[in-house]
Structure formats: C-alpha cells, structure tokens
C-alpha cells in the first residue's frame, strides 16, 4: 500500500481547499496505467470521510471537489449533497472539450442548478496538451461561461499556457461576477491583470517549488482579498512531497509558503481566504 506523507503542523486558524478531485483520490474514477499519481493515491485506500477527517485535524475544514467530465461532475454533486463542508464544481475539462456536446452541456447546466454545486468548472483553455482542438476548447469555454452566468455560480478556470486567450475570451463573452483562476500558473503581470479584473487567484503546491519564483512573485502581487489556496489533489503536492500523492491535509504547507511570501501571519491569510471562500462559493 502507498504511504501518504506525514501530516504537517496544524494551522492556527481554519481554511479550506478550493480545488481537489475526491473521486480520483478514493478510486471512484478508474485510473489508467498512464496516470501514476492517481494510481498511487488510490493504492493508499482512502475514503471521503477519511480525507475530511485528516484535513480537519490540521485546520482544513472544507473543500471543493471539482468535476472534469459528466461522470465526475455527477459524482461530485452527489458526494457534496451528503457530506458536510463539501461543495462541488461541475464542467467538462478543456482536455475533454471534444466531448462537450449540447446534450452533455445541458446535463452540466442541470447539475449547476443544484444547491450543493457552487461552481462551474474546471473549464478554460489548455494549450500544453492537444487532446482537444483549440476550436473545441474555445466553444466549450464560452458555453461554460454562459452556464455559470445563468446558474449564478462561480466560474473555475483552467489556464495552461493560454493566459492571453483566456483573458480575451472572458472579456469578449462577459465574465461572470465571480471568476477563479485555479492553480494559478502565471507571473506577476498576469496577477496584476487578474487583480484589475477582480478575478480570484487560487495557488497550489507549485508555488513552493524552487524553480517557481515567478509564482511567488505573482502571490506577492495578488491582494489577500482575491486569494485562495488549493491542492488539486491528488496532483501537485507541495514540497517536500513532490512525486507523492497530494491530499487536502497538506494545504498548511502551501498556505505557510504564501504567508511567508506576503510577509503576513499564516492565521491572517487563513482568515482572508476563508472569507473569500464565502464570497466565491457561498456559505458552507
């Protein structure tokens, strides 16, 4: 059995994980042989209740489980309906945009209307992989923007090597009132543009990596009132756990890095992020 990393020191104030994939962590999505992180996470034999209990033990008192296709979105909505302090996001990931048929998007919109679903996402553009054409990605992104606006839910954006086009699409379509750049991957310039637009920036494990000084500069620029923190678990673990499965209970490592970068107390950043969570996802 894979052994998960040791728990970090608990936080002095509560915070939440704004983006993770519970279905992958617990094995309700069958990992492919080409997904070693998911396979390792599933080998740890964890459960939703176990994930929540481990997170609460270190001060991570809630989480948002994010969909990337119709089955994961449906699963997340159902789990959020029965587990306290869990919200769900629903969408077709840009890498799966070829599957964003009108029928599938209609089902995503129906899910978005459920009270336990607090976000439409993750959607957006991914120019790093060519699993879906750019035309399909743009069409799917635009459709999800409209779903978020009609549903009155936050839009959670996946932006990989596509910063300029993501901003252009949001501007052209008219962004929903609440937009989150998940696993923020830009530099200080993008952080300034997001700040000017009022977009939230959610920072994940890579901000702790030695070669990611540009992310720390972005975090320094980002105002605390527009910041979130996430794991993207089971992916993107913070140092010193690169190469191992990630989980919400490791949020304190990323949070403390962000607080150090910004020169503020971790508990102050926790308080700001927790308040932002209510603005973005609504009351728990």
C-alpha positions as CSV (number, residue, x, y, z in Angstrom):
1,X,0.0,0.0,0.0
2,X,1.2,3.5,-0.8
3,X,2.0,5.5,2.3
4,X,0.8,9.1,2.3
5,X,3.0,11.9,3.5
6,X,3.1,12.7,7.2
7,X,0.7,15.4,8.4
8,X,2.1,18.9,8.8
9,X,1.7,21.1,11.8
10,X,-1.9,22.2,12.2
11,X,-2.9,25.7,11.2
12,X,-3.9,28.2,14.0
13,X,-7.0,29.3,12.0
14,X,-9.3,27.4,9.7
15,X,-9.0,27.4,5.9
16,X,-10.4,25.3,3.1
17,X,-9.2,23.5,-0.1
18,X,-10.7,25.4,-3.0
19,X,-10.0,22.6,-5.6
20,X,-9.4,18.9,-5.4
21,X,-10.6,15.7,-7.1
22,X,-12.1,13.4,-4.4
23,X,-13.3,10.9,-7.0
24,X,-9.7,10.2,-8.1
25,X,-8.4,10.1,-4.6
26,X,-10.8,7.4,-3.5
27,X,-10.7,5.4,-6.6
28,X,-14.2,6.0,-7.9
29,X,-12.6,7.0,-11.2
30,X,-10.6,4.1,-12.5
31,X,-7.0,5.4,-13.0
32,X,-5.3,4.5,-16.2
33,X,-1.8,2.9,-16.3
34,X,-0.6,6.2,-17.6
35,X,-1.7,8.1,-14.5
36,X,0.8,7.1,-11.8
37,X,-0.3,9.8,-9.4
38,X,-3.9,8.7,-9.4
39,X,-2.8,5.0,-9.2
40,X,-0.6,5.9,-6.1
41,X,-3.4,7.9,-4.5
42,X,-5.8,5.0,-5.0
43,X,-3.3,2.5,-3.6
44,X,-3.5,4.4,-0.3
45,X,-7.0,3.1,0.1
46,X,-8.5,6.3,1.5
47,X,-12.2,7.3,1.7
48,X,-14.1,10.6,1.5
49,X,-14.7,10.5,5.3
50,X,-11.0,9.7,5.9
51,X,-9.9,12.6,3.7
52,X,-12.2,15.0,5.5
53,X,-11.1,13.8,8.9
54,X,-7.4,14.1,8.1
55,X,-8.0,17.6,6.7
56,X,-9.9,18.8,9.7
57,X,-7.1,17.5,12.0
58,X,-4.8,20.2,10.5
59,X,-7.3,23.0,10.3
60,X,-8.6,22.4,6.7
61,X,-12.3,22.5,7.4
62,X,-13.8,22.3,4.0
63,X,-13.1,21.5,0.4
64,X,-14.5,21.8,-3.1
65,X,-14.4,18.7,-5.3
66,X,-14.1,19.6,-9.0
67,X,-15.6,17.9,-12.0
68,X,-13.8,17.4,-15.3
69,X,-16.4,15.5,-17.3
70,X,-20.1,14.5,-16.8
71,X,-19.5,11.4,-14.7
72,X,-17.1,13.1,-12.3
73,X,-19.4,16.1,-12.1
74,X,-22.4,14.0,-11.2
75,X,-20.3,12.1,-8.7
76,X,-19.1,15.3,-7.0
77,X,-22.6,16.7,-6.8
78,X,-23.9,13.6,-5.1
79,X,-21.0,13.5,-2.6
80,X,-21.4,17.1,-1.8
81,X,-25.1,16.5,-1.1
82,X,-24.3,14.1,1.7
83,X,-21.1,15.3,3.2
84,X,-20.9,18.4,5.4
85,X,-18.4,21.0,4.4
86,X,-18.0,19.7,0.8
87,X,-19.0,21.7,-2.2
88,X,-18.9,20.7,-5.9
89,X,-17.9,22.1,-9.2
90,X,-19.2,20.7,-12.5
91,X,-17.8,21.0,-16.0
92,X,-16.1,19.4,-19.0
93,X,-12.4,20.0,-18.8
94,X,-10.7,21.7,-21.8
95,X,-8.8,18.5,-22.5
96,X,-12.1,16.7,-22.9
97,X,-13.7,19.6,-24.8
98,X,-14.4,17.4,-27.8
99,X,-17.0,15.6,-25.6
100,X,-18.8,18.8,-24.7
101,X,-21.8,18.1,-26.8
102,X,-25.1,20.1,-26.5
103,X,-26.6,17.1,-24.6
104,X,-23.7,16.9,-22.2
105,X,-23.6,20.7,-21.6
106,X,-27.3,20.6,-20.9
107,X,-26.7,17.9,-18.2
108,X,-23.8,20.0,-16.8
109,X,-26.2,23.0,-16.6
110,X,-28.8,20.9,-14.8
111,X,-26.2,19.9,-12.2
112,X,-25.1,23.5,-11.8
113,X,-28.6,24.3,-10.6
114,X,-28.3,22.0,-7.6
115,X,-27.7,23.8,-4.2
116,X,-24.6,21.7,-3.4
117,X,-22.9,22.7,-6.6
118,X,-21.2,26.0,-6.1
119,X,-19.1,26.4,-9.2
120,X,-19.0,25.7,-12.9
121,X,-15.5,24.3,-13.6
122,X,-13.0,23.4,-14.3
123,X,-13.3,24.8,-17.8
124,X,-11.0,27.0,-19.8
125,X,-8.1,26.5,-22.2
126,X,-5.1,24.2,-22.2
127,X,-2.5,24.8,-24.9
128,X,0.0,22.5,-23.2
129,X,-1.8,19.3,-24.4
130,X,-3.5,18.8,-27.8
131,X,-6.1,16.3,-26.5
132,X,-8.9,18.6,-27.8
133,X,-8.7,21.1,-30.6
134,X,-8.5,24.8,-29.8
135,X,-11.7,25.4,-31.6
136,X,-13.5,22.8,-29.4
137,X,-11.8,24.3,-26.3
138,X,-13.0,27.8,-27.1
139,X,-16.5,26.7,-27.9
140,X,-16.7,24.7,-24.6
141,X,-15.2,27.5,-22.6
142,X,-17.7,30.0,-24.0
143,X,-20.6,27.6,-23.2
144,X,-19.5,27.1,-19.6
145,X,-19.2,30.9,-19.1
146,X,-22.8,31.2,-20.1
147,X,-23.8,28.3,-17.9
148,X,-22.1,30.0,-14.9
149,X,-23.9,33.3,-15.6
150,X,-27.3,31.6,-15.9
151,X,-26.8,29.5,-12.8
152,X,-25.3,32.3,-10.8
153,X,-22.3,30.2,-9.8
154,X,-18.5,30.9,-9.7
155,X,-16.5,30.1,-12.8
156,X,-13.4,28.0,-12.1
157,X,-10.9,28.4,-14.9
158,X,-8.2,26.0,-16.0
159,X,-5.5,28.1,-17.8
160,X,-2.4,26.3,-19.0
161,X,-0.1,28.1,-21.4
162,X,-3.1,30.1,-22.6
163,X,-3.1,33.3,-20.4
164,X,-3.8,35.8,-23.1
165,X,-6.6,33.9,-24.8
166,X,-8.3,33.0,-21.5
167,X,-8.4,36.7,-20.7
168,X,-9.7,37.6,-24.2
169,X,-12.5,35.0,-24.1
170,X,-13.6,36.2,-20.6
171,X,-13.6,39.8,-21.8
172,X,-15.4,39.0,-25.1
173,X,-18.1,36.8,-23.5
174,X,-18.5,39.0,-20.4
175,X,-17.2,37.2,-17.3
176,X,-19.5,36.0,-14.6
177,X,-19.4,38.1,-11.4
178,X,-17.0,35.5,-9.7
179,X,-14.1,34.0,-11.6
180,X,-11.3,31.8,-10.1
181,X,-8.0,31.1,-11.9
182,X,-7.4,27.6,-10.5
183,X,-3.8,26.5,-9.8
184,X,-2.7,30.0,-10.8
185,X,0.2,29.5,-13.3
186,X,1.0,33.0,-14.4
187,X,3.5,35.6,-13.4
188,X,3.2,38.9,-11.6
189,X,1.9,40.6,-14.8
190,X,-1.0,38.1,-15.1
191,X,-1.7,38.6,-11.3
192,X,-2.0,42.3,-11.9
193,X,-4.4,41.8,-14.8
194,X,-6.5,39.4,-12.7
195,X,-6.4,41.9,-9.8
196,X,-7.6,44.7,-12.1
197,X,-10.5,42.4,-13.4
198,X,-11.4,41.3,-9.9
199,X,-10.6,37.6,-10.6
200,X,-9.7,35.3,-7.7
201,X,-6.3,33.5,-7.9
202,X,-6.0,30.1,-6.3
203,X,-2.5,29.0,-5.5
204,X,-1.4,25.4,-5.3
205,X,1.7,23.3,-4.5
206,X,3.9,24.5,-7.3
207,X,4.2,27.9,-5.5
208,X,6.5,26.1,-3.1
209,X,8.8,24.7,-5.8
210,X,12.4,26.0,-6.0
211,X,12.1,26.8,-9.7
212,X,8.8,28.7,-9.4
213,X,9.9,32.1,-8.3
214,X,7.6,33.6,-10.8
215,X,4.6,32.1,-8.9
216,X,5.9,33.5,-5.6
217,X,6.2,37.0,-7.3
218,X,2.6,36.6,-8.5
219,X,1.5,35.7,-5.0
220,X,3.3,38.7,-3.6
221,X,1.3,40.9,-6.1
222,X,-2.1,39.3,-5.6
223,X,-4.1,41.0,-2.9
224,X,-5.2,38.8,0.0
225,X,-8.8,39.6,-0.7
226,X,-8.5,37.9,-4.1
227,X,-6.5,34.8,-3.0
228,X,-7.5,31.2,-2.5
229,X,-5.4,28.1,-1.7
230,X,-5.8,24.6,-3.2
231,X,-4.2,21.2,-3.6
232,X,-5.6,20.0,-7.0
233,X,-5.2,16.7,-5.1
234,X,-4.1,14.1,-5.8
235,X,-1.8,16.1,-8.1
236,X,0.7,18.9,-7.5
237,X,1.9,18.2,-3.9
238,X,3.9,20.9,-2.1
239,X,7.5,20.4,-1.1
240,X,8.9,18.3,0.4
241,X,6.4,15.8,-1.1
242,X,6.9,16.2,-4.8
243,X,6.3,12.9,-6.6
244,X,3.8,11.6,-4.0
245,X,0.0,11.8,-3.9
246,X,-1.4,15.1,-2.7
247,X,-4.4,15.5,-0.3
248,X,-6.3,18.4,1.4
249,X,-4.5,17.8,4.7
250,X,-1.3,19.1,3.0
251,X,-2.8,22.6,2.5
252,X,-0.9,24.0,5.5
253,X,2.4,23.7,3.6
254,X,1.2,25.8,0.7
255,X,-0.6,28.2,3.0
256,X,2.5,28.9,5.1
257,X,4.6,29.4,2.0
258,X,2.1,32.0,0.7
259,X,2.0,33.8,4.0
260,X,5.8,34.0,4.1
261,X,5.9,35.4,0.6
262,X,3.4,38.0,1.5
263,X,5.0,38.8,4.9
264,X,1.9,38.2,6.9
265,X,1.0,35.7,9.7
266,X,-0.5,32.4,8.4
267,X,-3.6,32.9,10.5
268,X,-4.2,36.3,8.9
269,X,-4.0,34.7,5.5
270,X,-6.3,31.9,6.6
271,X,-8.9,34.4,7.7
272,X,-8.8,36.3,4.4
273,X,-9.0,33.1,2.4
274,X,-11.8,31.7,4.5
275,X,-13.8,34.9,3.9
276,X,-13.0,34.8,0.2
277,X,-14.4,31.3,0.2
278,X,-17.8,32.6,1.2
279,X,-17.7,35.2,-1.5
280,X,-16.8,32.7,-4.1
281,X,-18.7,29.5,-3.1
282,X,-21.3,30.8,-0.7
283,X,-21.9,29.9,2.9
284,X,-20.9,26.4,4.0
